[in-house]
Amino acid sequence: MEITLIIMAAGIGSRYKGGIKQLEAMDDQGRIIIDYSVYDAVEAGFNHIIFVIRREIEDDFRCIIGNRIERLYCERGVRFEYAFQALEDIPQGHSVPAGRVRPWGTGQAVLSCRELASGPFAVINADDYYGRDAFQLLAHYLAEDPKEAEACLIGFVLKNTLSENGGVTRGICDADGQGMLRSIRETYNIRRTGGMIVSDSGVLDPDAVVSMNMWGFGADFMRVLGREFTSFLDSGEDLAEQEFLIPKIVGRLLEQKKIRVHVRRTRDRWFGITYKEDLEPVRDEFTRLLARGEYRPR
């Protein structure tokens, strides 16, 4: 059975002060965060990787990571493909609104893989380190071939996902006693202060479960996503800045009782590069992982 991992690498972080953050070296061998994600994914059982990028970074991406990583894993039968996220990739009969300059968000990034992903698939951000437990949980879920209108969210503990260099946005999850997602509340400017974790709306539970954009979906979700994208474009809202985002899509489907989402909780520590100042601390994290022998990357 083919299990697909979609790695969203099209974005260039606006808060990162320039540069393509997904391509920053994390160790003295020049490996980047994607190297570790692919390693964990393949070890967990994923055998089809799709990189979602923008055309303008294709040469750099292939040179720094793509060509090398394909050679490393070809002997294990892992397929690698590319999808390209573009502003103008919208359904027939629609047009790009005046003033719109950026692609449409994570939902459109996944939808750009519609011709490549034919079975169950997972979605992650390129610039996030999730940990091996998270990939194993997700691969196990997808290997069971999810039923139609069902999905999986890997939930992280809030205190394990923060930056020391500024506020972050997290989707705080509410799940029932059976581990089924009831809602996701987008919460902004979360940071540590005075020994507490706070946001603009008040003090937060450090052990709250949050979404870090690590999802698993059945094959039917591509069709659902296409329908939702058309509805988004037909909404009548000002689309110059609005984004078509996976958490919002899933949240709306939950409200309409059109999807059931299993929450699989991991205690692994997430880390990533939100701010330029995060780079050295994240490199230090990888140094510790390598020193402990937790990774023997190729």
Secondary structure, 3 states (H helix, E strand, C coil): CCCEEEEECCCCCHHHCCCCHHHCCCCCCCCCHHHHHHHHHHHHCCCEEEEEECHHHHHHHHHHHHHHHHHHHHHHCCEEEEEECCCCCCCCCCCCCCCCCCCCCHHHHHHCCCCCCCCCEEEEECCEECCHHHHHHHHHHHHCCCCCCEEEEEEEEHHHCCCCCCCEEEEEEEECCCCEEEEEEEEEEEEEECCEEEECCEECCCCCEEEEEEEEECCCHHHHHHHHHHHHHCCCCCCCCCCCCHHHHHHHHHHCCCCEEEEEEECCCCEECCCHHHHHHHHHHHHHHHHCCCCCCC
